[in-house]
Amino acid sequence: MAVADRLELVVVRHGLTAWNRERRYQGQRDIPLLLPEARSGLDRLREALHGERFDAVHASDLMRCRQTLAHVLVGRRGGAAPRFDARLRELDFGEYEGKCYGELRALPGYRAWIDSQGEQAPPGGESTQGLRTRLDDWLGELFAEVEAQGLERVLVVTHGGVIRELRRHFEEIDFWEGSVGQAEGRRLTFVQRLGEWQCSSSSAVPAPASTPQ
């Protein structure tokens, strides 16, 4: 088997939920998609990925990601069996889960958490360092699998906070620039140089519509 030295990682966020619409922190609550309202975004994502073959498929084990993945995979035959992994869950927002900004903004602890860009864990929750640690663990296993099995393209369905941290790490962007919308994500291309996997490019999924001339 040829040595793998390039990987295309397509990482997408789950579709719209009722708590997304209400701007509530979902975290690790097992909230389902808001249907039929989520369907247009899911259809657009499925169309964007139509015809692409994935050597491996990974997803958060929470329901909204399972439902999103099922929609993307409709009509496909064969292919890799999905693997659901709790390490791909959203940040645990602790006591803030189920609440929105208007309910929390007067709390000094909440303001401090916002100002820290999540580095300070919310009450009963997880810091972004905790999220990065489990993501690093998952990524290490993924890259080892890529090398051992010669994988070329991998699909991941996960959460906004996970994608933000991946973008901060590999694109070296600011915390506030890493957000993606529901049923949207990034296509990250990795190349192996001197024994290390490095991100060589990143683009939006689905690709932005062309601007009329």
BARO-321815 format. One line per 8 residues: for each residue x, y, z of N, C-alpha, C. Coordinates in Angstrom, 1 decimal. Example, Ala and Ser with C-alpha at 12.3 -4.5 7.8 and 13.67 -1.06 7.14 Angstrom:
# residues 2
13.2:-5.7:7.8:12.3:-4.5:7.8:13.2:-3.3:7.8 | 12.8:-2.2:7.1:13.7:-1.1:7.1:12.9:0.0:7.9
This chain:
# residues 213
0.8:-1.2:0.0:0.0:0.0:0.0:0.9:1.3:0.0 | 0.5:2.2:-0.8:1.3:3.5:-0.9:1.2:4.2:0.4 | 2.3:4.9:0.8:2.3:5.7:2.0:1.4:6.9:1.8 | 0.4:7.1:2.7:-0.5:8.3:2.6:0.3:9.5:3.0 | 0.2:10.6:2.2:0.8:11.8:2.5:-0.1:13.0:2.2 | -1.4:12.7:2.0:-2.4:13.8:1.7:-3.7:13.3:2.2 | -4.4:14.2:2.9:-5.8:13.9:3.4:-6.7:15.1:3.2 | -7.9:14.8:2.7:-8.9:15.8:2.6:-10.0:15.5:3.7
-10.1:16.5:4.7:-11.0:16.3:5.8:-12.1:17.3:5.7 | -13.3:16.7:5.5:-14.5:17.5:5.3:-15.3:17.5:6.7 | -15.3:18.7:7.3:-15.8:18.8:8.7:-17.1:19.7:8.6 | -18.2:19.2:8.9:-19.5:20.0:8.8:-20.2:20.0:10.2 | -21.0:21.0:10.3:-21.8:21.2:11.5:-23.2:20.6:11.3 | -23.8:20.2:12.3:-25.2:19.6:12.3:-26.1:20.7:11.8 | -27.3:20.2:11.4:-28.4:21.2:10.9:-29.1:21.9:12.0 | -30.0:22.7:11.7:-30.7:23.6:12.6:-31.5:22.9:13.6
-31.5:23.3:14.9:-32.3:22.8:15.9:-33.2:24.0:16.5 | -34.2:23.6:17.3:-35.0:24.6:18.0:-34.1:25.5:18.9 | -33.2:24.9:19.5:-32.3:25.8:20.4:-31.4:26.6:19.6 | -30.9:26.2:18.4:-30.2:27.1:17.6:-31.1:28.4:17.2 | -32.3:28.1:16.9:-33.2:29.2:16.5:-33.5:30.2:17.7 | -33.5:29.6:18.9:-33.8:30.4:20.1:-32.5:30.9:20.7 | -31.3:30.6:20.0:-30.0:31.1:20.5:-29.7:30.6:21.9 | -30.0:29.4:22.2:-29.7:28.8:23.5:-28.5:27.9:23.4
-27.7:27.9:24.4:-26.5:27.1:24.5:-26.9:25.6:24.6 | -26.5:24.8:23.6:-26.9:23.4:23.6:-25.9:22.5:24.2 | -24.6:22.8:23.9:-23.6:21.9:24.5:-23.8:20.5:24.3 | -23.8:19.7:25.3:-23.9:18.2:25.2:-25.4:17.7:25.5 | -26.3:18.7:25.5:-27.7:18.2:25.6:-28.1:17.5:24.2 | -28.9:16.5:24.3:-29.1:15.7:23.1:-30.4:16.2:22.4 | -30.2:17.4:21.7:-31.3:18.1:21.1:-31.4:17.6:19.6 | -32.7:17.3:19.2:-32.8:16.8:17.8:-32.9:18.0:16.8
-32.8:17.7:15.6:-33.0:18.7:14.5:-34.4:19.3:14.6 | -34.5:20.5:14.1:-35.8:21.2:14.0:-36.3:20.9:12.5 | -37.2:20.0:12.4:-37.8:19.6:11.1:-39.2:20.0:11.0 | -39.7:20.5:9.8:-38.9:20.4:8.5:-38.0:21.6:8.3 | -37.9:22.6:9.2:-37.2:23.8:9.0:-35.7:23.6:8.6 | -35.1:22.5:9.2:-33.7:22.3:8.9:-33.5:21.7:7.6 | -34.5:21.2:6.9:-34.3:20.4:5.7:-33.6:21.2:4.5 | -33.9:22.5:4.4:-33.3:23.2:3.2:-31.8:23.2:3.4
-31.3:23.5:4.6:-29.8:23.5:4.8:-29.2:22.1:4.6 | -29.9:21.1:5.1:-29.5:19.7:4.9:-29.4:19.3:3.5 | -30.4:19.7:2.7:-30.5:19.4:1.3:-29.3:20.1:0.6 | -29.0:21.3:0.9:-27.9:22.0:0.3:-26.6:21.3:0.6 | -26.4:20.9:1.8:-25.2:20.2:2.2:-25.0:18.9:1.5 | -26.1:18.1:1.4:-26.1:16.8:0.7:-25.7:17.0:-0.7 | -26.3:18.0:-1.4:-26.0:18.3:-2.8:-24.5:18.7:-3.0 | -24.0:19.4:-2.0:-22.6:19.9:-2.1:-21.6:18.7:-2.0
-22.1:17.6:-1.3:-21.2:16.5:-1.1:-21.6:15.3:-2.0 | -22.5:15.5:-2.9:-23.0:14.5:-3.8:-21.9:14.0:-4.7 | -21.7:12.7:-4.8:-20.7:12.2:-5.7:-19.3:12.0:-5.1 | -19.1:12.6:-3.9:-17.8:12.4:-3.2:-17.8:11.1:-2.5 | -16.6:10.4:-2.6:-16.5:9.1:-1.9:-15.6:9.4:-0.7 | -16.1:8.9:0.5:-15.4:9.0:1.7:-14.8:7.7:2.2 | -13.6:7.7:2.5:-12.9:6.4:3.0:-13.3:6.1:4.4 | -13.7:7.1:5.2:-14.1:7.0:6.6:-15.1:8.1:6.9
-16.0:7.8:7.8:-17.0:8.7:8.3:-17.1:8.7:9.8 | -16.9:9.9:10.4:-16.9:10.0:11.8:-18.0:11.1:12.2 | -18.6:10.9:13.4:-19.6:11.9:13.8:-19.7:11.9:15.3 | -20.1:13.0:15.9:-20.5:13.1:17.3:-21.7:12.1:17.5 | -21.7:11.6:18.7:-22.8:10.6:19.0:-24.1:11.3:19.4 | -24.2:12.6:19.4:-25.4:13.3:19.7:-26.4:13.2:18.6 | -27.7:13.2:18.9:-28.8:13.0:17.9:-28.8:13.9:16.7 | -28.5:15.2:17.0:-28.6:16.2:15.9:-27.5:15.9:14.8
-26.4:15.3:15.3:-25.3:15.0:14.3:-25.7:13.7:13.6 | -26.2:12.7:14.3:-26.7:11.5:13.7:-27.7:11.7:12.6 | -28.7:12.6:12.9:-29.7:12.9:12.0:-29.1:13.6:10.7 | -28.2:14.6:11.0:-27.6:15.3:9.9:-26.8:14.3:9.0 | -26.0:13.4:9.6:-25.3:12.4:8.8:-26.2:11.5:8.0 | -27.3:11.1:8.6:-28.2:10.2:7.9:-28.8:10.9:6.7 | -29.1:12.2:6.8:-29.6:13.0:5.6:-28.5:13.1:4.5 | -27.3:13.3:4.9:-26.2:13.4:3.9:-26.0:12.1:3.2
-26.2:11.0:3.9:-25.9:9.7:3.3:-27.0:9.1:2.5 | -28.2:9.7:2.5:-29.4:9.2:1.8:-29.0:8.9:0.4 | -29.3:7.7:-0.1:-29.1:7.3:-1.5:-27.7:6.8:-1.8 | -26.8:6.8:-0.8:-25.5:6.3:-1.1:-25.5:4.8:-0.8 | -24.8:4.0:-1.6:-24.7:2.6:-1.4:-23.3:2.2:-1.0 | -23.2:1.3:-0.1:-21.9:0.9:0.4:-21.2:2.0:1.2 | -19.9:2.0:1.1:-19.1:3.0:1.8:-18.8:2.7:3.2 | -18.0:3.5:3.8:-17.5:3.2:5.2:-18.7:3.3:6.2
-18.7:2.4:7.2:-19.7:2.5:8.2:-19.4:3.7:9.1 | -20.4:4.5:9.5:-20.1:5.7:10.3:-19.7:5.2:11.7 | -18.8:6.0:12.3:-18.3:5.8:13.7:-18.7:7.0:14.5 | -19.4:6.8:15.6:-19.9:7.8:16.4:-19.0:7.9:17.7 | -18.6:9.1:18.0:-17.5:9.3:19.0:-17.8:10.5:19.9 | -17.9:10.3:21.2:-18.2:11.3:22.1:-17.1:12.4:22.2 | -15.9:12.1:21.7:-14.9:13.1:21.7:-15.2:14.2:20.7 | -16.1:14.0:19.8:-16.5:15.0:18.8:-17.8:15.8:19.2
-18.1:15.7:20.5:-19.3:16.4:21.0:-18.9:17.9:21.2 | -20.0:18.7:21.2:-19.8:20.1:21.5:-19.2:20.3:22.9 | -18.6:21.5:23.1:-18.2:21.9:24.5:-19.3:21.7:25.5 | -19.0:21.3:26.6:-19.9:21.1:27.7:-20.1:22.5:28.4 | -21.2:23.1:28.2:-21.5:24.5:28.8:-22.0:24.5:30.2 | -22.1:23.3:30.8:-22.4:23.2:32.2:-23.8:23.9:32.5 | -23.7:24.8:33.5:-25.0:25.4:34.0:-25.6:26.4:32.9 | -24.8:26.7:31.9:-25.3:27.6:30.9:-26.2:26.9:29.8
-26.1:25.6:29.8:-26.9:24.9:28.8:-28.4:25.1:28.9 | -29.1:25.3:27.8:-30.5:25.6:27.9:-30.8:27.1:28.0 | -29.8:27.9:28.3:-30.0:29.3:28.5:-29.5:30.1:27.3 | -30.0:31.4:27.2:-29.5:32.2:26.1:-28.9:33.5:26.7 | -28.3:34.3:25.9:-27.6:35.5:26.3:-28.4:36.4:27.2 | -29.7:36.6:26.9:-30.5:37.5:27.7:-30.7:37.0:29.1 | -30.6:35.7:29.3:-30.8:35.2:30.7:-29.5:35.2:31.5 | -28.4:35.4:30.8:-27.1:35.2:31.5:-26.3:36.5:31.5
-26.6:37.5:30.7:-25.7:38.6:30.5:-25.4:39.4:31.8 | -26.3:39.3:32.8:-26.1:40.1:34.0:-25.2:39.4:35.0 | -24.8:38.1:34.7:-24.0:37.4:35.7:-22.5:37.7:35.5 | -21.8:38.1:36.5:-20.4:38.5:36.3:-19.6:37.3:35.8 | -19.9:36.1:36.3:-19.2:34.9:35.9:-19.3:34.6:34.4 | -20.5:34.9:33.9:-20.8:34.7:32.4:-20.0:35.7:31.6 | -19.9:37.0:32.1:-19.1:38.0:31.4:-17.6:37.6:31.3 | -17.2:37.0:32.5:-15.8:36.6:32.6:-15.5:35.5:31.6
-16.5:34.6:31.5:-16.3:33.4:30.6:-16.2:33.9:29.2 | -17.1:34.8:28.8:-17.1:35.4:27.4:-15.8:36.0:27.1 | -15.3:36.9:28.1:-14.1:37.6:27.9:-12.9:36.7:27.8 | -12.9:35.5:28.4:-11.8:34.6:28.4:-11.8:33.7:27.1 | -12.8:33.9:26.2:-13.0:33.2:25.0:-13.1:31.7:25.3 | -13.7:31.4:26.4:-14.0:30.0:26.8:-12.8:29.3:27.5 | -11.7:30.0:27.7:-10.6:29.3:28.4:-10.9:29.1:29.9 | -11.8:29.9:30.4:-12.3:29.7:31.8:-13.5:28.8:31.6
-13.5:27.7:32.3:-14.7:26.8:32.2:-15.9:27.4:32.8 | -17.1:27.3:32.2:-18.4:27.7:32.8:-18.7:26.8:34.0 | -19.5:27.3:34.9:-19.8:26.5:36.1:-20.3:25.1:35.8 | -19.6:24.1:36.3:-20.0:22.7:36.0:-19.8:22.3:34.6 | -19.0:23.1:33.8:-18.7:22.7:32.4:-17.3:22.5:32.1 | -17.0:22.7:30.8:-15.7:22.4:30.2:-15.0:23.6:29.7 | -13.7:23.7:29.8:-12.9:24.8:29.2:-12.6:24.4:27.8 | -12.2:25.4:27.0:-11.8:25.1:25.6:-10.6:24.2:25.6
-9.7:24.4:26.6:-8.6:23.5:26.7:-9.0:22.0:26.8 | -10.0:21.8:27.6:-10.6:20.4:27.7:-11.1:19.9:26.4 | -11.8:20.8:25.6:-12.2:20.4:24.3:-11.0:20.1:23.4 | -10.0:21.0:23.4:-8.8:20.8:22.6:-8.1:19.4:22.9 | -8.1:19.1:24.2:-7.4:17.9:24.6:-8.1:16.6:24.0 | -9.4:16.6:24.0:-10.1:15.4:23.4:-10.1:15.4:21.9 | -10.1:16.6:21.3:-9.9:16.7:19.9:-8.5:16.3:19.4 | -7.5:16.7:20.2:-6.1:16.2:19.8:-6.0:14.7:19.9
-6.7:14.1:20.9:-6.7:12.7:21.0:-7.3:12.0:19.8 | -8.5:12.5:19.4:-9.2:12.0:18.2:-8.3:12.2:17.0 | -7.8:13.4:16.8:-7.0:13.6:15.6:-5.8:12.7:15.5 | -5.1:12.5:16.6:-4.0:11.6:16.6:-4.3:10.2:16.1 | -5.5:9.7:16.6:-5.9:8.4:16.1:-6.3:8.4:14.6 | -6.9:9.5:14.2:-7.3:9.7:12.8:-6.1:9.7:11.9 | -5.1:10.5:12.2:-3.9:10.5:11.3:-3.1:9.2:11.3 | -3.1:8.5:12.4:-2.5:7.1:12.5:-3.3:6.2:11.5
-4.6:6.3:11.5:-5.4:5.5:10.6:-5.2:5.8:9.2 | -5.1:7.1:8.9:-4.8:7.6:7.5:-3.5:6.9:7.0 | -2.5:7.0:7.9:-1.2:6.4:7.5:-1.2:4.9:7.3 | -1.9:4.2:8.2:-2.0:2.8:8.2:-2.8:2.2:7.0 | -3.9:3.0:6.7:-4.9:2.4:5.7:-4.9:3.2:4.4 | -4.1:4.2:4.3:-4.1:5.0:3.1:-5.3:5.8:2.8 | -6.0:6.3:3.8:-7.3:7.0:3.6:-6.9:8.4:2.9 | -7.8:8.8:2.0:-7.6:10.0:1.3:-8.7:11.1:1.6
-9.9:10.7:1.9:-10.9:11.7:2.2:-11.8:11.1:3.3 | -12.0:12.0:4.3:-12.8:11.6:5.5:-13.8:12.7:5.8 | -15.1:12.2:6.1:-16.2:13.1:6.5:-16.4:13.1:8.0 | -16.6:14.3:8.5:-16.9:14.4:10.0:-18.1:15.3:10.2 | -19.1:14.8:10.9:-20.2:15.6:11.3:-20.2:15.9:12.8 | -20.1:17.2:13.1:-19.8:17.6:14.5:-20.6:18.9:14.9 | -20.0:19.7:15.7:-20.6:20.9:16.3:-19.8:22.1:16.0 | -20.5:23.3:16.2:-19.8:24.5:15.9:-18.6:24.8:16.7
-18.6:24.4:18.0:-17.4:24.7:18.8:-16.3:23.8:18.4 | -16.5:22.6:18.0:-15.5:21.7:17.5:-14.8:22.3:16.3 | -15.6:22.7:15.3:-15.1:23.3:14.1:-14.3:24.6:14.4 | -14.8:25.4:15.3:-14.1:26.6:15.7:-12.7:26.3:16.2 | -12.6:25.3:17.1:-11.3:25.0:17.6:-10.3:24.4:16.5 | -10.9:23.6:15.6:-10.1:23.1:14.5:-9.6:24.2:13.6 | -10.4:25.2:13.4:-10.0:26.3:12.6:-9.0:27.2:13.3 | -9.2:27.4:14.6:-8.2:28.2:15.3:-6.8:27.5:15.3
-6.8:26.2:15.4:-5.6:25.5:15.4:-4.9:25.4:14.0 | -5.7:25.1:13.0:-5.0:24.8:11.7:-5.1:26.1:10.8 | -6.0:27.0:11.0:-6.0:28.2:10.1:-5.4:29.4:10.9 | -5.2:29.2:12.2:-4.6:30.3:13.0:-5.3:31.6:12.9 | -6.6:31.4:13.1:-7.5:32.6:13.1:-8.0:32.9:14.5 | -8.6:34.1:14.6:-9.1:34.6:15.9:-10.3:33.7:16.3 | -10.5:33.7:17.6:-11.7:32.9:18.2:-13.0:33.3:17.5 | -13.2:34.6:17.4:-14.5:35.1:16.9:-14.7:34.9:15.4
-13.6:34.5:14.7:-13.7:34.3:13.2:-13.9:32.9:12.8 | -14.0:32.0:13.8:-14.1:30.5:13.5:-15.5:29.9:13.4 | -16.5:30.8:13.5:-17.8:30.2:13.5:-18.3:29.8:12.1 | -19.1:28.7:12.0:-19.8:28.3:10.8:-21.2:28.1:11.1 | -22.1:28.3:10.1:-23.5:28.1:10.2:-23.9:26.7:10.3 | -25.2:26.5:10.6:-25.8:25.1:10.6:-25.7:24.5:9.3 | -25.4:23.2:9.2:-25.2:22.4:7.9:-24.2:23.1:7.0 | -23.2:23.7:7.6:-22.0:24.2:6.9:-20.7:23.8:7.6
-19.6:23.9:6.9:-18.4:23.5:7.5:-17.2:23.9:6.7 | -16.1:23.1:6.8:-14.9:23.4:6.1:-14.3:22.2:5.5 | -13.6:22.4:4.4:-12.8:21.3:3.7:-11.3:21.7:4.0 | -10.7:20.9:4.9:-9.3:21.1:5.2:-8.4:20.0:4.5 | -7.4:20.5:3.8:-6.5:19.7:3.1:-5.2:19.6:3.9 | -4.8:18.4:4.2:-3.5:18.1:5.0:-2.5:17.5:4.1 | -1.3:17.8:4.3:-0.2:17.1:3.7:0.8:16.8:4.8 | 1.5:15.7:4.5:2.5:15.2:5.5:3.9:15.7:5.1
4.5:16.5:5.9:5.8:17.0:5.7:6.8:16.7:6.8 | 7.9:16.0:6.6:8.9:15.7:7.6:8.2:15.0:8.8 | 7.3:14.1:8.5:6.7:13.3:9.5:5.5:14.0:10.3 | 5.1:15.2:9.9:4.1:15.9:10.5:3.0:16.3:9.5 | 1.7:16.2:10.0:0.6:16.6:9.2:0.3:18.1:9.3 | 0.3:18.8:8.2:0.1:20.2:8.2:-1.0:20.6:7.3 | -1.8:21.6:7.7:-3.0:22.0:6.9:-2.5:22.9:5.8 | -2.7:22.6:4.5:-2.2:23.4:3.4:-3.3:24.3:2.8
-4.6:24.0:3.1:-5.7:24.8:2.6:-7.0:24.6:3.4 | -7.9:25.6:3.3:-9.2:25.4:4.0:-10.2:26.2:3.1 | -11.3:25.6:2.9:-12.4:26.3:2.1:-13.7:26.0:2.7 | -14.7:26.8:2.3:-16.1:26.6:2.9:-16.8:25.5:2.2 | -17.6:24.8:3.0:-18.5:23.7:2.6:-19.9:24.1:3.1 | -21.0:24.2:2.2:-20.9:24.2:0.8:-20.1:25.4:0.3 | -19.6:25.4:-0.9:-18.9:26.5:-1.5:-19.8:27.7:-1.6 | -19.4:28.9:-1.4:-20.2:30.1:-1.6:-20.8:30.2:-3.0
-22.0:30.6:-3.1:-22.5:30.8:-4.5:-21.7:31.9:-5.2 | -21.6:31.7:-6.5:-20.8:32.6:-7.4:-21.6:34.0:-7.4 | -20.8:35.0:-7.4:-21.4:36.4:-7.5:-21.7:36.7:-8.9 | -22.9:37.0:-9.2:-23.3:37.3:-10.6:-22.4:38.4:-11.2 | -22.1:38.3:-12.5:-21.2:39.3:-13.1:-22.1:40.3:-13.8
